[in-house]
């Protein structure tokens, strides 16, 4: 691929990321975290630090689902998804209800979606900075 095509492709990626970042919006925290909040926050982040649990939460962001639906959407095994759903329920991130023989799960903490948005924005910002550096490098060396 020649330099001009690489430059155009990089610019398009940057524009896309900027559109995503604008849609997400972000407000910075105004006060420092109190010490008594650190442990519960760490526990929440531990719950979010597993790709399987994140996939489950993503599936539940669309609304309540039974275990089979979550298994289908995540591609995990029923035993593994059930184990992670129990952990998420015990951690207070999802709620469960039983209807006959089926168990349904839904998000139970509005913080989950907000945290995912914040992390996505952080990733977009980081990628934007890398692209800016790349564009600056290409701009300096264009035509050499």
DRENDO-1510 file (C-alpha; in Angstrom, 1 decimal, always signed):
<recs>
REC; n; res; u; v; w
REC; 1; UNK; +0.0; +0.0; +0.0 .
REC; 2; UNK; +1.4; +3.4; -0.9 .
REC; 3; UNK; +1.8; +6.2; +1.7 .
REC; 4; UNK; -1.1; +8.3; +0.4 .
REC; 5; UNK; -3.5; +5.3; +0.8 .
REC; 6; UNK; -2.2; +4.6; +4.3 .
REC; 7; UNK; -2.6; +8.3; +5.2 .
REC; 8; UNK; -6.2; +8.3; +3.9 .
REC; 9; UNK; -7.1; +5.1; +5.7 .
REC; 10; UNK; -5.7; +6.4; +8.9 .
REC; 11; UNK; -7.6; +9.7; +8.6 .
REC; 12; UNK; -10.8; +7.8; +8.1 .
REC; 13; UNK; -10.2; +5.7; +11.2 .
REC; 14; UNK; -9.6; +8.8; +13.2 .
REC; 15; UNK; -12.8; +10.4; +12.0 .
REC; 16; UNK; -14.8; +7.3; +12.9 .
REC; 17; UNK; -13.3; +7.2; +16.4 .
REC; 18; UNK; -14.0; +10.9; +16.9 .
REC; 19; UNK; -17.7; +10.3; +16.0 .
REC; 20; UNK; -17.9; +7.4; +18.5 .
REC; 21; UNK; -16.2; +9.6; +21.2 .
REC; 22; UNK; -18.7; +12.4; +20.6 .
REC; 23; UNK; -21.6; +10.1; +21.0 .
REC; 24; UNK; -20.3; +8.6; +24.3 .
REC; 25; UNK; -19.7; +11.9; +26.1 .
REC; 26; UNK; -17.6; +12.0; +29.2 .
REC; 27; UNK; -17.6; +14.0; +32.4 .
REC; 28; UNK; -14.6; +13.9; +34.7 .
REC; 29; UNK; -14.8; +13.1; +38.4 .
REC; 30; UNK; -14.9; +16.3; +40.5 .
REC; 31; UNK; -13.9; +14.8; +43.9 .
REC; 32; UNK; -11.3; +12.2; +44.9 .
REC; 33; UNK; -12.6; +8.7; +45.9 .
REC; 34; UNK; -13.1; +8.2; +49.6 .
REC; 35; UNK; -11.0; +5.3; +51.1 .
REC; 36; UNK; -14.1; +3.3; +52.0 .
REC; 37; UNK; -15.1; +3.1; +48.4 .
REC; 38; UNK; -11.8; +1.6; +47.2 .
REC; 39; UNK; -12.6; -2.0; +48.1 .
REC; 40; UNK; -16.1; -2.1; +46.6 .
REC; 41; UNK; -14.7; -0.4; +43.4 .
REC; 42; UNK; -11.9; -3.0; +43.2 .
REC; 43; UNK; -14.4; -5.8; +43.6 .
REC; 44; UNK; -16.6; -4.3; +40.8 .
REC; 45; UNK; -13.5; -4.1; +38.5 .
REC; 46; UNK; -12.6; -7.7; +39.3 .
REC; 47; UNK; -16.1; -8.7; +38.2 .
REC; 48; UNK; -15.6; -6.8; +34.9 .
REC; 49; UNK; -12.1; -8.1; +34.3 .
REC; 50; UNK; -13.2; -11.3; +32.6 .
REC; 51; UNK; -14.0; -11.5; +28.9 .
REC; 52; UNK; -16.8; -14.1; +29.4 .
REC; 53; UNK; -18.5; -11.9; +32.0 .
REC; 54; UNK; -18.2; -8.9; +29.8 .
REC; 55; UNK; -19.8; -10.9; +26.9 .
REC; 56; UNK; -22.6; -11.8; +29.3 .
REC; 57; UNK; -23.1; -8.2; +30.4 .
REC; 58; UNK; -23.1; -7.1; +26.8 .
REC; 59; UNK; -25.8; -9.6; +26.0 .
REC; 60; UNK; -27.9; -8.4; +28.9 .
REC; 61; UNK; -27.5; -4.7; +27.9 .
REC; 62; UNK; -30.2; -5.5; +25.3 .
REC; 63; UNK; -32.6; -6.6; +28.0 .
REC; 64; UNK; -33.6; -9.6; +30.1 .
REC; 65; UNK; -32.6; -13.0; +28.8 .
REC; 66; UNK; -32.8; -16.6; +30.0 .
REC; 67; UNK; -29.7; -18.7; +30.4 .
REC; 68; UNK; -30.1; -20.4; +27.1 .
REC; 69; UNK; -30.3; -17.1; +25.3 .
REC; 70; UNK; -27.2; -15.8; +27.0 .
REC; 71; UNK; -25.4; -19.1; +26.1 .
REC; 72; UNK; -26.4; -18.6; +22.4 .
REC; 73; UNK; -25.3; -15.0; +22.3 .
REC; 74; UNK; -22.0; -15.5; +24.0 .
REC; 75; UNK; -21.0; -18.8; +22.5 .
REC; 76; UNK; -20.0; -20.2; +25.9 .
REC; 77; UNK; -21.0; -23.5; +27.4 .
REC; 78; UNK; -24.0; -23.6; +29.6 .
REC; 79; UNK; -22.0; -24.6; +32.6 .
REC; 80; UNK; -19.5; -21.8; +32.2 .
REC; 81; UNK; -22.1; -19.1; +31.5 .
REC; 82; UNK; -24.1; -20.3; +34.5 .
REC; 83; UNK; -21.0; -20.1; +36.7 .
REC; 84; UNK; -20.3; -16.5; +35.5 .
REC; 85; UNK; -24.0; -15.5; +35.8 .
REC; 86; UNK; -23.9; -16.7; +39.4 .
REC; 87; UNK; -20.8; -14.6; +40.1 .
REC; 88; UNK; -22.4; -11.5; +38.5 .
REC; 89; UNK; -25.5; -12.1; +40.5 .
REC; 90; UNK; -23.6; -12.5; +43.7 .
REC; 91; UNK; -21.6; -9.3; +42.9 .
REC; 92; UNK; -24.9; -7.4; +42.4 .
REC; 93; UNK; -24.3; -6.6; +38.8 .
REC; 94; UNK; -27.2; -8.7; +37.5 .
REC; 95; UNK; -30.5; -9.8; +39.0 .
REC; 96; UNK; -32.2; -13.1; +38.4 .
REC; 97; UNK; -35.8; -14.3; +38.5 .
REC; 98; UNK; -37.2; -17.7; +38.2 .
REC; 99; UNK; -40.2; -18.4; +36.0 .
REC; 100; UNK; -41.2; -22.1; +36.0 .
REC; 101; UNK; -38.1; -24.0; +35.1 .
REC; 102; UNK; -36.3; -21.1; +33.5 .
REC; 103; UNK; -34.1; -18.5; +35.1 .
REC; 104; UNK; -34.0; -15.0; +33.6 .
REC; 105; UNK; -31.2; -12.5; +34.1 .
REC; 106; UNK; -31.0; -8.7; +33.6 .
REC; 107; UNK; -28.6; -6.0; +34.5 .
REC; 108; UNK; -29.2; -4.8; +38.0 .
REC; 109; UNK; -26.6; -2.0; +38.2 .
REC; 110; UNK; -26.9; +1.0; +35.9 .
REC; 111; UNK; -23.2; +1.5; +36.5 .
REC; 112; UNK; -22.3; -1.5; +34.2 .
REC; 113; UNK; -23.3; +0.2; +31.0 .
REC; 114; UNK; -21.7; +3.5; +32.1 .
REC; 115; UNK; -18.4; +1.8; +33.0 .
REC; 116; UNK; -18.3; +0.1; +29.6 .
REC; 117; UNK; -18.9; +3.4; +27.9 .
REC; 118; UNK; -16.1; +5.0; +29.9 .
REC; 119; UNK; -13.7; +2.3; +29.0 .
REC; 120; UNK; -14.7; +2.4; +25.4 .
REC; 121; UNK; -14.1; +6.2; +25.3 .
REC; 122; UNK; -10.7; +5.7; +27.0 .
REC; 123; UNK; -9.8; +3.2; +24.3 .
REC; 124; UNK; -11.0; +5.6; +21.6 .
REC; 125; UNK; -8.9; +8.4; +23.1 .
REC; 126; UNK; -5.8; +6.3; +23.3 .
REC; 127; UNK; -6.2; +5.1; +19.7 .
REC; 128; UNK; -6.8; +8.7; +18.6 .
REC; 129; UNK; -3.5; +9.8; +20.2 .
REC; 130; UNK; -1.7; +7.0; +18.5 .
REC; 131; UNK; -3.3; +7.9; +15.1 .
REC; 132; UNK; -2.3; +11.6; +15.6 .
REC; 133; UNK; +1.3; +10.5; +16.2 .
REC; 134; UNK; +1.1; +8.3; +13.2 .
REC; 135; UNK; -0.4; +11.1; +11.0 .
REC; 136; UNK; +2.3; +13.5; +12.2 .
REC; 137; UNK; +5.0; +11.0; +11.4 .
REC; 138; UNK; +3.5; +10.4; +7.9 .
REC; 139; UNK; +3.1; +14.1; +7.4 .
REC; 140; UNK; +6.8; +14.8; +8.2 .
REC; 141; UNK; +8.0; +12.0; +5.9 .
REC; 142; UNK; +5.6; +12.5; +3.1 .
REC; 143; UNK; +7.4; +13.1; -0.2 .
REC; 144; UNK; +10.8; +11.9; +1.1 .
</recs>
